[in-house]
Amino acid sequence: MQNSSVSVESDPGASPVNAPGGNRGVVACLDRSRQWHRVAQHALAIAKAMSIPVTLLQVLEAGPAGDSRADPLEWEIRRREASGFLEPLAAILCEGKSPVGSEIVEGHAADQICLWAADRSPELIVLGARGEGWQKNDGLGNTARSVLDRSAGSVLLVPATDNSSADEGVVRYKRLLIPLDGSSRAESVLPFAIRLAEAVKADLLITYVIPVPELIESGPLEPDDIELRERVVRRNERVAKEYLARVCGYIALKGIQARTMVLRDGDVRSRLVRLVADENADLVILSAHGHSGRSDAPFGSVTAHLIAHSAVPVLIVRNPSGLAAGCGINANLADARIAGLCA
């Protein structure tokens, strides 16, 4: 399929961010779904906090299956319509003093987003969890799922029912929820979370959900088995509290105060989803994998459940070494090894 790219001018005073290979900022993937404005708002909020540029990217889907390219006249009409949509939006966003650029490409949405990201290596891809035409009330749309499966970088997914705080159309992160499980993978999000919390003056809530220990069962558990499981839970709860205390010590060294919460008795995934609502979190930040991460899967089961069911945006941090420069996501990764730092 032949691709075409059209740059759309934004504010004359904004820095150009459209040059191939030159964008290490945030890319907001916009379509005509009802959540496009929230995608743009979240992209701008992160970019302003990290002092990095924003690119508004819209993919014009090609013609019916089998057509190598849309009719040239039809393409020009659609391109002009897209330009009329992106240009004023970019100008409005530029009023926030963040460099904003915009670009239109043609083709399959997921393919073009992944190709664009591979070429430009953005710090963060922001897109809606469900795009235009998605009829289900939950789960991921095809584009979001494909981008998550194929892209190597970090992704911020904005749900269709976004309950995060906003004042006069501007996203305000008041509370950031950081789930940890004691693994270095999970901890790797902390440098970025700390920097974001400091920039937007948000509260940090660090949580550890203790899974129910699994015992082999061939029938009803004996009293000794139940007591054994309870002893394991109590031991894990004690260790989790000690661990989160060390995490708070690390965060305090950065000048940030955090609140911790240890939860027990229940499925880790469902407890986190409920916690998001109970604590009025505005953003969940977590690693793609935790303790049980598999290299052959793009993300773990807890992350998969959250991105499908969370009522607020979820930022999945991946490829820490590639995010160390620029906006500082996962900068000084070795320094974030909490257990070794504060033990």
Residue pairs with C-beta under 8 A, 6 or more apart in sequence:
1 62
1 68
1 69
1 107
1 108
2 68
2 69
3 105
3 106
3 107
3 112
3 115
4 75
4 105
4 106
5 103
5 104
5 105
6 79
6 83
6 103
6 104
6 105
7 18
7 101
7 102
7 103
8 83
8 86
8 87
8 90
8 101
8 102
8 103
8 104
9 87
9 90
10 87
10 90
10 91
10 93
10 94
10 100
10 101
10 102
11 90
11 91
11 94
11 95
11 100
13 94
14 90
14 94
14 99
14 100
14 101
15 53
15 99
16 99
16 101
17 23
17 25
17 53
17 54
17 55
17 99
17 100
17 101
18 55
18 101
18 102
18 103
20 119
20 120
21 119
21 120
21 121
22 120
23 53
23 55
23 101
23 120
23 121
23 122
24 52
24 120
24 121
24 122
24 123
24 325
24 326
24 327
25 47
25 52
25 53
25 54
25 55
25 99
25 122
25 123
25 124
25 326
25 327
26 43
26 46
26 47
26 50
26 52
26 53
26 54
26 55
26 122
26 123
26 124
26 125
26 126
27 43
27 54
27 55
27 56
27 57
27 116
27 117
27 120
27 122
27 124
27 125
27 126
28 39
28 40
28 42
28 43
28 44
28 54
28 55
28 56
28 57
28 126
28 127
29 39
29 57
29 58
29 59
29 109
29 113
29 125
29 126
29 127
29 128
29 147
30 36
30 39
30 40
30 56
30 57
30 58
30 85
30 86
30 89
31 58
31 59
31 109
31 128
31 131
31 132
32 85
32 132
33 128
33 130
33 131
33 132
33 133
33 134
33 160
34 160
35 128
35 130
35 158
35 159
35 160
35 162
36 128
37 169
38 128
38 158
38 162
38 171
39 126
39 127
39 128
39 158
40 56
40 89
40 93
41 166
41 169
41 170
41 171
42 126
42 156
42 158
42 164
42 171
42 313
43 54
43 56
43 124
43 126
43 156
44 54
44 93
44 96
44 98
44 100
44 171
45 170
45 171
45 172
45 173
45 200
46 124
46 126
46 156
46 196
47 53
47 54
47 98
48 96
48 97
48 98
48 199
49 173
49 195
49 196
49 199
49 200
50 123
50 195
50 196
50 199
50 326
50 327
50 328
50 329
51 327
52 98
52 123
52 326
52 327
53 98
53 99
53 100
53 101
54 93
54 98
54 99
54 100
54 101
55 100
55 101
55 102
55 103
55 120
55 122
56 86
56 89
56 90
56 93
56 100
56 101
56 102
56 103
57 102
57 103
57 104
57 105
57 113
57 116
58 82
58 85
58 86
58 102
58 103
58 104
58 105
59 104
59 105
59 106
59 107
59 108
59 109
59 112
59 113
60 70
60 75
60 78
60 79
60 82
60 104
60 105
60 106
60 107
61 106
61 107
61 108
61 109
62 68
62 69
62 70
62 106
62 107
62 108
63 69
63 70
63 71
63 74
69 75
69 106
70 78
70 106
75 106
79 104
82 104
83 104
86 102
86 104
87 102
89 102
90 100
90 101
90 102
93 100
94 100
103 116
105 112
105 116
106 112
109 131
109 143
110 142
110 143
110 146
110 147
110 150
113 125
113 127
113 143
113 147
113 151
114 146
114 147
114 150
114 151
117 125
117 151
117 152
117 153
118 151
118 152
121 153
121 322
122 153
123 153
123 154
123 323
123 326
123 327
123 329
124 153
124 154
124 155
124 156
124 315
124 327
124 329
125 147
125 151
125 153
125 154
125 155
125 156
126 155
126 156
126 158
127 143
127 144
127 147
127 155
127 156
127 157
127 158
128 141
128 144
128 157
128 158
128 159
128 160
129 140
129 141
129 144
129 157
129 158
129 159
129 160
129 307
129 308
130 136
130 139
130 140
130 141
130 144
130 159
130 160
131 141
131 142
131 143
131 144
134 141
134 142
134 160
138 308
138 309
139 308
140 148
140 157
140 307
140 308
144 157
147 155
148 155
148 157
148 298
148 299
148 307
148 316
149 298
150 298
152 318
152 319
152 322
153 318
153 319
153 322
153 323
154 315
154 316
154 317
154 318
154 319
154 323
154 329
155 315
155 316
155 318
156 313
156 314
156 315
156 316
157 307
157 313
157 314
157 315
157 316
158 313
159 310
159 311
159 312
159 313
161 311
162 311
162 312
162 313
163 277
163 311
163 312
164 171
164 173
164 282
164 283
164 312
164 313
165 171
165 172
165 173
165 174
165 282
166 172
171 282
172 200
172 282
173 196
173 197
173 200
173 202
173 282
173 283
174 202
174 203
174 280
174 282
175 202
175 203
175 204
175 205
175 279
175 280
175 281
175 282
175 283
176 193
176 196
176 197
176 202
176 203
176 204
176 205
176 281
176 282
176 283
176 284
176 285
177 205
177 207
177 275
177 276
177 279
177 281
177 283
177 284
177 285
178 189
178 190
178 193
178 204
178 205
178 206
178 207
178 284
178 285
178 286
179 186
179 207
179 208
179 209
179 272
179 284
179 286
179 302
180 186
180 187
180 206
180 207
180 208
180 243
180 244
180 247
181 208
181 290
181 291
182 208
182 240
182 243
182 291
182 339
183 287
183 290
183 291
183 293
184 336
184 337
185 287
185 288
185 289
185 290
185 291
185 293
186 286
186 287
186 290
186 291
187 247
187 336
187 337
187 338
188 287
188 317
188 320
188 330
188 333
188 336
189 285
189 286
189 287
189 317
189 330
190 247
190 250
190 251
190 336
190 338
191 328
191 329
191 330
191 331
191 332
191 333
191 335
191 336
192 285
192 317
192 323
192 327
192 328
192 329
192 330
192 331
193 204
193 285
194 204
194 251
194 254
194 256
195 328
196 202
196 285
197 203
197 204
197 256
198 254
198 255
198 256
202 282
203 258
203 259
204 251
204 256
204 257
204 258
204 259
205 258
205 259
205 260
205 261
205 279
205 281
206 244
206 247
206 248
206 251
206 258
206 259
206 260
206 261
207 260
207 261
207 262
207 263
207 272
207 275
208 240
208 243
208 244
208 260
208 261
208 262
208 263
209 262
209 263
209 264
209 266
209 268
209 271
209 272
209 275
210 233
210 236
210 237
210 240
210 262
210 263
210 264
210 265
211 267
211 268
212 229
212 233
212 265
212 266
212 267
213 229
213 232
213 233
213 236
215 221
215 225
215 228
215 229
221 229
233 264
233 265
236 264
237 262
237 264
240 262
241 260
241 262
243 338
243 339
244 260
244 262
245 260
246 338
246 339
246 341
246 342
246 343
247 258
247 260
247 338
247 342
248 258
248 260
249 342
250 336
250 338
250 341
250 342
251 257
251 258
252 258
261 275
263 271
263 275
268 302
269 301
269 302
269 305
269 306
270 305
272 284
272 302
272 305
272 306
273 305
273 306
273 309
273 310
275 281
276 284
276 306
276 310
276 311
276 312
277 311
281 312
282 312
282 313
283 312
283 313
283 314
283 315
284 306
284 310
284 312
284 313
284 314
284 315
285 314
285 315
285 317
286 302
286 303
286 306
286 314
286 315
286 316
286 317
287 303
287 316
287 317
287 318
288 298
288 299
288 300
288 303
288 316
288 317
288 318
289 297
289 299
289 300
289 303
290 300
290 302
290 303
292 300
293 300
294 300
299 307
299 316
299 318
303 314
303 316
306 314
307 314
307 316
317 323
317 329
317 330
320 329
320 330
320 333
321 330
321 333
323 329
323 330
323 331
324 330
324 331
324 332
324 333
325 331
330 336
335 341
